Amino acid sequence: MKCPGQDTQYWKPGAIYEVACPECGAQVEFFKDDTARKCPHCQHRFVNPNMDFGCAAYCQFAEQCIGTLPEEFLLKADDLLKDRVAIEMKRYFKGDFKRIGHATRVARYAERIGRAEGSNPAVVLCAAYLHDIGIVQAEKKHGSSAATYQEQEGPPVAREILEKLGAKPPLVDEVCDIVGHHHHPRDEETLNFKVLYDADWIANLEEAKKKKGLAPEKIESIIAERFFTAAGREEARKTLL
């Protein structure tokens, strides 16, 4: 039996689509399960940008289903990793939709800011999904979700999730470092930290604005004084003002 996602009898409209060749701009037809195709106009071979193996994050038959992927698709492994981290974050928080929603919004803003700033998307997005992962243990052990306790309890949980998913050690170490001080910037910070920090501020300000209201002048003051990146300030003003 084929996986329903790869069996054409289960396909819906949109399973066959055209993508612009990154070299010459000509339209190239893709089936959704094509890993790569060659442009008939310029002969450039490129990876299917819409291919999605997110199910591999939880399906016990993923290895047999996917088999051996071409090298150029394996280069996108970090993209798959952040999707798997998102799934693990949702599993960990269970029915806590408020925290799941917050992490998801932070990831959305971080992706936009990071793209503009040129940060590492795998590090930034994994950190975004896991930045508050210590809250559960903080409340359990300390009876508080205070920032200090979040930062204390978050890295061990984040490390366990990332190592279980097979993340590379340097990525694990950097994400855990960010999680361990995401409320408290150091004198010298990496670009990846700065992107996550600004994204978290946007989500927090957005929630505060909806809950109790914040004057535009107050929001602008925080953006000007607290944000690290130009793209973060731009995203914040667009979202909040």
C-alpha positions as a Markdown table, in Angstrom:
| # | Residue | x | y | z |
|---|---|---|---|---|
| 1 | Met | 0.0 | 0.0 | 0.0 |
| 2 | Lys | 1.3 | 3.5 | -0.9 |
| 3 | Cys | 1.3 | 6.3 | 1.6 |
| 4 | Pro | -1.9 | 8.3 | 0.9 |
| 5 | Gly | 0.1 | 11.4 | 0.6 |
| 6 | Gln | 2.1 | 10.0 | -2.3 |
| 7 | Asp | -0.6 | 7.9 | -4.0 |
| 8 | Thr | -2.1 | 9.9 | -6.9 |
| 9 | Gln | -5.6 | 8.5 | -6.4 |
| 10 | Tyr | -5.8 | 10.6 | -3.2 |
| 11 | Trp | -4.4 | 13.8 | -4.8 |
| 12 | Lys | -6.5 | 16.9 | -4.8 |
| 13 | Pro | -6.4 | 20.0 | -7.1 |
| 14 | Gly | -3.1 | 21.7 | -6.8 |
| 15 | Ala | -1.1 | 18.5 | -6.6 |
| 16 | Ile | 0.4 | 19.5 | -10.0 |
| 17 | Tyr | 1.7 | 23.0 | -10.4 |
| 18 | Glu | 4.2 | 25.2 | -12.1 |
| 19 | Val | 7.2 | 26.8 | -10.6 |
| 20 | Ala | 9.5 | 29.5 | -12.0 |
| 21 | Cys | 13.0 | 28.3 | -12.8 |
| 22 | Pro | 15.4 | 30.2 | -10.5 |
| 23 | Glu | 17.9 | 30.6 | -13.4 |
| 24 | Cys | 15.8 | 31.8 | -16.4 |
| 25 | Gly | 12.3 | 32.3 | -15.0 |
| 26 | Ala | 10.6 | 29.8 | -17.3 |
| 27 | Gln | 7.7 | 27.8 | -15.9 |
| 28 | Val | 8.5 | 24.2 | -14.9 |
| 29 | Glu | 5.7 | 21.7 | -14.2 |
| 30 | Phe | 6.0 | 19.8 | -10.9 |
| 31 | Phe | 4.0 | 16.9 | -9.5 |
| 32 | Lys | 3.9 | 17.4 | -5.7 |
| 33 | Asp | 6.0 | 14.2 | -5.1 |
| 34 | Asp | 8.8 | 15.3 | -7.6 |
| 35 | Thr | 12.0 | 15.9 | -5.6 |
| 36 | Ala | 13.6 | 17.8 | -8.5 |
| 37 | Arg | 13.1 | 18.6 | -12.2 |
| 38 | Lys | 15.1 | 20.1 | -15.1 |
| 39 | Cys | 14.0 | 23.3 | -16.7 |
| 40 | Pro | 13.2 | 22.5 | -20.4 |
| 41 | His | 14.3 | 26.0 | -21.4 |
| 42 | Cys | 17.8 | 26.3 | -19.8 |
| 43 | Gln | 18.4 | 22.8 | -18.6 |
| 44 | His | 18.9 | 23.9 | -15.0 |
| 45 | Arg | 17.9 | 21.2 | -12.5 |
| 46 | Phe | 16.5 | 22.4 | -9.2 |
| 47 | Val | 14.7 | 21.1 | -6.1 |
| 48 | Asn | 10.9 | 21.2 | -5.8 |
| 49 | Pro | 10.4 | 24.2 | -3.6 |
| 50 | Asn | 7.0 | 23.1 | -2.5 |
| 51 | Met | 7.9 | 19.5 | -1.5 |
| 52 | Asp | 6.7 | 18.7 | 2.0 |
| 53 | Phe | 7.8 | 15.7 | 4.0 |
| 54 | Gly | 6.5 | 17.1 | 7.3 |
| 55 | Cys | 4.8 | 13.8 | 7.9 |
| 56 | Ala | 8.2 | 12.2 | 8.4 |
| 57 | Ala | 8.3 | 13.9 | 11.8 |
| 58 | Tyr | 5.9 | 11.5 | 13.2 |
| 59 | Cys | 5.2 | 8.6 | 10.8 |
| 60 | Gln | 6.8 | 5.3 | 11.9 |
| 61 | Phe | 7.2 | 4.2 | 8.2 |
| 62 | Ala | 8.9 | 7.5 | 7.2 |
| 63 | Glu | 12.2 | 5.9 | 6.3 |
| 64 | Gln | 10.7 | 3.2 | 4.1 |
| 65 | Cys | 8.3 | 5.8 | 2.5 |
| 66 | Ile | 10.9 | 8.4 | 1.7 |
| 67 | Gly | 13.8 | 6.2 | 0.9 |
| 68 | Thr | 17.0 | 7.8 | -0.4 |
| 69 | Leu | 16.4 | 11.4 | -1.3 |
| 70 | Pro | 18.6 | 13.3 | -3.7 |
| 71 | Glu | 21.5 | 15.2 | -2.2 |
| 72 | Glu | 20.0 | 18.6 | -3.1 |
| 73 | Phe | 16.9 | 17.7 | -1.1 |
| 74 | Leu | 18.9 | 16.6 | 1.9 |
| 75 | Leu | 20.4 | 20.0 | 2.0 |
| 76 | Lys | 16.9 | 21.2 | 3.1 |
| 77 | Ala | 17.0 | 18.9 | 6.1 |
| 78 | Asp | 17.1 | 21.9 | 8.5 |
| 79 | Asp | 13.8 | 23.1 | 7.0 |
| 80 | Leu | 12.3 | 19.7 | 7.9 |
| 81 | Leu | 13.9 | 19.9 | 11.4 |
| 82 | Lys | 12.2 | 23.1 | 12.3 |
| 83 | Asp | 8.8 | 21.6 | 11.2 |
| 84 | Arg | 9.5 | 18.6 | 13.4 |
| 85 | Val | 10.5 | 20.9 | 16.3 |
| 86 | Ala | 7.2 | 22.7 | 15.9 |
| 87 | Ile | 5.3 | 19.4 | 16.2 |
| 88 | Glu | 7.3 | 18.4 | 19.3 |
| 89 | Met | 6.6 | 21.8 | 20.9 |
| 90 | Lys | 2.9 | 21.3 | 20.3 |
| 91 | Arg | 3.0 | 17.8 | 21.8 |
| 92 | Tyr | 4.9 | 19.0 | 24.8 |
| 93 | Phe | 2.5 | 21.8 | 25.6 |
| 94 | Lys | -0.5 | 19.5 | 24.9 |
| 95 | Gly | -3.7 | 21.5 | 25.3 |
| 96 | Asp | -2.0 | 24.8 | 26.2 |
| 97 | Phe | -3.1 | 26.6 | 23.1 |
| 98 | Lys | -2.1 | 30.0 | 24.5 |
| 99 | Arg | 1.6 | 29.0 | 24.7 |
| 100 | Ile | 1.4 | 27.1 | 21.4 |
| 101 | Gly | 0.0 | 30.1 | 19.8 |
| 102 | His | 2.6 | 32.4 | 21.2 |
| 103 | Ala | 5.5 | 30.2 | 20.1 |
| 104 | Thr | 4.0 | 30.0 | 16.6 |
| 105 | Arg | 3.6 | 33.8 | 16.3 |
| 106 | Val | 7.2 | 34.3 | 17.5 |
| 107 | Ala | 8.4 | 31.8 | 14.8 |
| 108 | Arg | 6.4 | 33.6 | 12.2 |
| 109 | Tyr | 7.9 | 37.0 | 13.1 |
| 110 | Ala | 11.3 | 35.5 | 13.5 |
| 111 | Glu | 11.2 | 34.0 | 10.0 |
| 112 | Arg | 10.3 | 37.3 | 8.4 |
| 113 | Ile | 12.9 | 39.3 | 10.4 |
| 114 | Gly | 15.6 | 36.6 | 9.9 |
| 115 | Arg | 15.1 | 36.5 | 6.2 |
| 116 | Ala | 15.6 | 40.3 | 6.0 |
| 117 | Glu | 18.6 | 40.2 | 8.3 |
| 118 | Gly | 20.3 | 37.1 | 6.9 |
| 119 | Ser | 20.3 | 35.0 | 10.1 |
| 120 | Asn | 20.4 | 31.2 | 10.2 |
| 121 | Pro | 16.8 | 30.1 | 9.7 |
| 122 | Ala | 17.2 | 26.7 | 11.3 |
| 123 | Val | 18.7 | 28.1 | 14.5 |
| 124 | Val | 16.3 | 31.0 | 14.7 |
| 125 | Leu | 13.1 | 29.0 | 14.1 |
| 126 | Cys | 14.1 | 26.1 | 16.4 |
| 127 | Ala | 14.8 | 28.7 | 19.1 |
| 128 | Ala | 11.5 | 30.5 | 18.4 |
| 129 | Tyr | 9.5 | 27.3 | 18.8 |
| 130 | Leu | 11.4 | 26.3 | 22.0 |
| 131 | His | 12.1 | 29.6 | 23.6 |
| 132 | Asp | 9.4 | 29.2 | 26.3 |
| 133 | Ile | 9.7 | 25.4 | 26.6 |
| 134 | Gly | 10.9 | 25.7 | 30.2 |
| 135 | Ile | 7.7 | 27.1 | 31.5 |
| 136 | Val | 6.2 | 23.7 | 32.3 |
| 137 | Gln | 9.1 | 22.7 | 34.5 |
| 138 | Ala | 9.4 | 26.2 | 35.9 |
| 139 | Glu | 5.8 | 26.1 | 37.2 |
| 140 | Lys | 6.2 | 22.5 | 38.4 |
| 141 | Lys | 9.4 | 23.0 | 40.3 |
| 142 | His | 9.2 | 26.6 | 41.3 |
| 143 | Gly | 5.5 | 27.5 | 41.2 |
| 144 | Ser | 6.3 | 30.4 | 38.8 |
| 145 | Ser | 6.7 | 31.1 | 35.1 |
| 146 | Ala | 9.1 | 34.0 | 35.8 |
| 147 | Ala | 11.7 | 34.6 | 33.1 |
| 148 | Thr | 14.6 | 33.4 | 35.3 |
| 149 | Tyr | 13.0 | 30.0 | 35.9 |
| 150 | Gln | 12.0 | 29.7 | 32.3 |
| 151 | Glu | 15.6 | 30.2 | 31.3 |
| 152 | Gln | 16.9 | 27.8 | 33.9 |
| 153 | Glu | 14.6 | 25.0 | 33.0 |
| 154 | Gly | 14.3 | 25.5 | 29.2 |
| 155 | Pro | 17.7 | 24.3 | 27.9 |
| 156 | Pro | 17.5 | 20.7 | 29.2 |
| 157 | Val | 14.1 | 20.2 | 27.6 |
| 158 | Ala | 15.1 | 21.9 | 24.4 |
| 159 | Arg | 18.2 | 19.7 | 24.2 |
| 160 | Glu | 16.3 | 16.5 | 24.7 |
| 161 | Ile | 13.9 | 17.4 | 21.9 |
| 162 | Leu | 16.6 | 18.5 | 19.5 |
| 163 | Glu | 18.8 | 15.5 | 20.1 |
| 164 | Lys | 15.9 | 13.1 | 19.8 |
| 165 | Leu | 15.2 | 14.6 | 16.3 |
| 166 | Gly | 18.9 | 14.2 | 15.3 |
| 167 | Ala | 19.9 | 17.8 | 15.2 |
| 168 | Lys | 23.5 | 18.6 | 14.7 |
| 169 | Pro | 25.5 | 19.4 | 17.9 |
| 170 | Pro | 26.4 | 23.0 | 17.0 |
| 171 | Leu | 22.8 | 23.8 | 16.3 |
| 172 | Val | 21.7 | 22.1 | 19.5 |
| 173 | Asp | 24.2 | 24.1 | 21.5 |
| 174 | Glu | 23.3 | 27.4 | 20.0 |
| 175 | Val | 19.6 | 27.0 | 20.3 |
| 176 | Cys | 19.9 | 25.9 | 24.0 |
| 177 | Asp | 22.1 | 28.9 | 24.6 |
| 178 | Ile | 19.5 | 31.2 | 23.2 |
| 179 | Val | 16.7 | 29.5 | 25.2 |
| 180 | Gly | 18.8 | 29.8 | 28.3 |
| 181 | His | 18.9 | 33.6 | 28.3 |
| 182 | His | 16.3 | 34.8 | 25.8 |
| 183 | His | 14.9 | 37.4 | 28.1 |
| 184 | His | 18.3 | 38.7 | 29.1 |
| 185 | Pro | 20.6 | 39.9 | 26.3 |
| 186 | Arg | 24.4 | 39.9 | 26.9 |
| 187 | Asp | 26.7 | 42.8 | 26.0 |
| 188 | Glu | 27.6 | 41.0 | 22.8 |
| 189 | Glu | 24.9 | 39.0 | 21.0 |
| 190 | Thr | 24.7 | 36.9 | 17.9 |
| 191 | Leu | 22.4 | 37.9 | 15.0 |
| 192 | Asn | 20.3 | 34.7 | 15.6 |
| 193 | Phe | 19.7 | 35.8 | 19.2 |
| 194 | Lys | 18.8 | 39.3 | 18.1 |
| 195 | Val | 16.2 | 38.1 | 15.6 |
| 196 | Leu | 14.6 | 35.8 | 18.2 |
| 197 | Tyr | 14.6 | 38.5 | 20.8 |
| 198 | Asp | 12.9 | 41.1 | 18.5 |
| 199 | Ala | 10.3 | 38.5 | 17.4 |
| 200 | Asp | 9.5 | 37.6 | 21.0 |
| 201 | Trp | 9.0 | 41.3 | 21.8 |
| 202 | Ile | 6.6 | 41.7 | 18.9 |
| 203 | Ala | 4.5 | 38.8 | 20.1 |
| 204 | Asn | 4.5 | 40.0 | 23.7 |
| 205 | Leu | 3.6 | 43.5 | 22.8 |
| 206 | Glu | 0.8 | 42.2 | 20.5 |
| 207 | Glu | -0.6 | 40.2 | 23.3 |
| 208 | Ala | -0.4 | 43.1 | 25.8 |
| 209 | Lys | -2.0 | 45.5 | 23.3 |
| 210 | Lys | -5.0 | 43.1 | 22.9 |
| 211 | Lys | -5.3 | 42.4 | 26.6 |
| 212 | Lys | -5.0 | 45.9 | 28.2 |
| 213 | Gly | -4.2 | 48.3 | 25.4 |
| 214 | Leu | -0.9 | 50.1 | 24.8 |
| 215 | Ala | -0.6 | 53.7 | 23.6 |
| 216 | Pro | 1.2 | 54.0 | 20.3 |
| 217 | Glu | 3.7 | 56.3 | 21.9 |
| 218 | Lys | 4.6 | 53.6 | 24.5 |
| 219 | Ile | 4.9 | 51.0 | 21.7 |
| 220 | Glu | 7.1 | 53.2 | 19.6 |
| 221 | Ser | 9.3 | 53.9 | 22.7 |
| 222 | Ile | 9.9 | 50.2 | 23.3 |
| 223 | Ile | 10.6 | 49.6 | 19.6 |
| 224 | Ala | 13.2 | 52.3 | 19.5 |
| 225 | Glu | 14.9 | 51.4 | 22.8 |
| 226 | Arg | 14.7 | 47.6 | 23.1 |
| 227 | Phe | 14.8 | 46.2 | 19.6 |
| 228 | Phe | 18.1 | 45.1 | 18.1 |
| 229 | Thr | 17.5 | 44.8 | 14.3 |
| 230 | Ala | 16.2 | 47.2 | 11.7 |
| 231 | Ala | 14.0 | 44.5 | 10.2 |
| 232 | Gly | 12.6 | 43.8 | 13.7 |
| 233 | Arg | 11.7 | 47.5 | 14.2 |
| 234 | Glu | 10.1 | 47.5 | 10.8 |
| 235 | Glu | 8.1 | 44.4 | 11.4 |
| 236 | Ala | 7.0 | 45.7 | 14.9 |
| 237 | Arg | 5.7 | 49.0 | 13.5 |
| 238 | Lys | 3.9 | 47.2 | 10.7 |
| 239 | Thr | 2.3 | 44.8 | 13.1 |
| 240 | Leu | 1.6 | 47.0 | 16.1 |
| 241 | Leu | 1.2 | 50.5 | 14.8 |
